[in-house]
Amino acid sequence: ADAGMPWCLANVTVVGRNRSTLEFVCAACPAGFSNDDAGCALCPRATYSTGEFLGHAYLDDDGKHCKGCPAEWYAASRGSAACVQCGAGTEVNAGRTACVDCPAGFFSDDDAPCKACESAAKEYTDRIGESACSTCGAGTEFATTSTACKVCVEGQYSADPDTACAQCADGWVAPGGARTAC
């Protein structure tokens, strides 16, 4: 290296010069920053930097000082010191920069990606951002879309959540909808 040029280790930048020895003084970039050869710069979105200097071990696999957020974690703004997880009913977007609501028919009860409600179990969600699926109640039947239950129409009934709407026997009626008996 050129004797006149300062040299600092990974994620460390020149902050000045010692007045008595004229040696360059190096210091670690703060959390959320990385050394970009011209000084400390903000880490981009979806990345983070703790600011802890760990020598060259601080570099990620691509030789960068700002590390990418791990799967299911995100960093919404530039200069993040850590990545965070999404809450129930949401998941991390593809760019790892924000949380998005689970669509209708899907749920997330923890920091995992959204999962489809189980149609075999007759589960559904009719709103976005749900943390659990529901099951159809008596007087309704499961609609195959996993986003709603269908109310039994006039002349039909459903005695319990596990049965589909059935036609009333001849001579019997079920006025209105959501009937559990004729």
N, C-alpha and C positions, 0 to 999 in steps of 0.2 A: 504494500500500500504506500501511497505517496506520503512522505513524512509531514507535509504541510496540511494534509486533509485529515479531518477528525474521523475516528473509527469507533463505532459503538456496536454492542451486541444486539441481537434480535429484540425488537420492540423497545429499544432504548434510543434516545435521541440526544444530540448535543444541546445542552442548555446554556452553555457559556464557556468561559475560559478563566482558569485560576490566574489572578493578577500577579502573584509572586512567582509561580513556576511556568506560566503561560501554557500549561497543559489544558487540553479540552476537558470539560466536565460533562459526563453523560448522566442521564436520569431516565428512569422508566416512564413510558407514557402512562397517563392515568387511565382508569377504567373507562371503557367505551371508546378508547382511542388506539391507534396503531401507528407505528413509525412508517412513513411513506417515503423515506430517504430525504425529505425536505423538512421534516419535523413531525410532530404528532398530528394525526388527522382522524376525524370521526370514523368509526366503523360504519359500514353501510347497513341498511335495514336487513333483517334476517341473519345478522351476525352479531357477535359480542366479543368483548375483551374485558377480562377481570382486572387488568392493570397490574397483576402480580408478575414480576419478572422472574422467569424460570429459565433464563438462558435460551439456548436454541431449542430446548424441549417445548418452549412456548409456541413454536410455529405449528400450524396444522399440517396436514398431509400435502397441501399445495404450497407450502412455504409461506403462508400468509399469517399475519399476527392476529387478525380478527377471525374468530372461528365461526363456522356456520352453525346455526341452531340445530340440535338433534331432531329426529323425527318426532312429530307431535308437540313441538315447542316452537315459539315464535319470538321475534323481536320487531316490534311495530315501528320503532323510530331509529334514526341514525344515532350512533353514540351509545348504544346499549351496553350496560355492564353485565347483563345476564339475559337469558331467554326465559320466557314464562310459558306455562301450560294454559290451555283453554279450560273452561269450566264445563259442567254438565250441560247437555243440549247443544254443544258447539264442537267444532273441530278446526284444526289449523288449515288455512288456505294453502294452495300449492306453492306460493312464493314464500311461505313461512313468515308472513308479515302481519297477519291478523287472524282473528277467529271468525268463523262464519257459522250461522245457525244450521242445524241439521234440517233437511227438508222434511215436509210432511211424509209420513210413512217410514221415517228413520228416527233414531234416538242415539244419545250418548249419555251414559250414566257416570262417566268418569272422564279422564283426560285422553281417552282412546278415540279413534275415528268414529264417525257416525256409522251405526249398523242398522240394517233393515229390520223392521218388525217381522216377527215370524208368522207368515200366513198360515202355516200348519197349526199354529197355536191360536189362530184367529185373533192376532194382535194388530193394533192399528195406532196411528197418531194422526190427528186431523189438523194439527198446527205445526209450524216450524219451531225449532229450538226446544224440542221436548227431551226430557231426561229419562223417560220411561214410556213404554207402550201400554195401551189400555186394551181391555177385552170388551167385546160387545155384551150388553146386558140383555136380560129377558125382554121379549117383545121386539127384539131386533135380530138381524142376522149379519154375519160378516160379509162385507163387500170385498171382492178379490183384489182391490187396489191397495190395501193396507193403509188407506188414508181415511176410512170412514166405516160406520156401520149403517146398514140399511134398515129403516123402520118397517116392520110388517105392515102391509097395506090392509085396508078394510076387508074383512072376511078371512084374514090370516092371523095366526098367533105363533108365539114361540115361548114355550114354558120355561126354558132356562137358556143361559148364554151359549151352551154347547150345541143347541139344535137350530136348524134353519127354520124359517117361517114355514108353517104348514097351513093348508086350507082347512077351514072349519068343516065339520061333518054336516051333511044335509040337514037342514032345519035349525042349525045353530048359527049364530052371528057373532062377529067381533067388530063392533062399531069403532070407527076411528083407527088410529095407528098405535103401535107399541103395545099390543095386547098380549097378555100371558095366558089367556084362556078364552074360549068361545062361550 
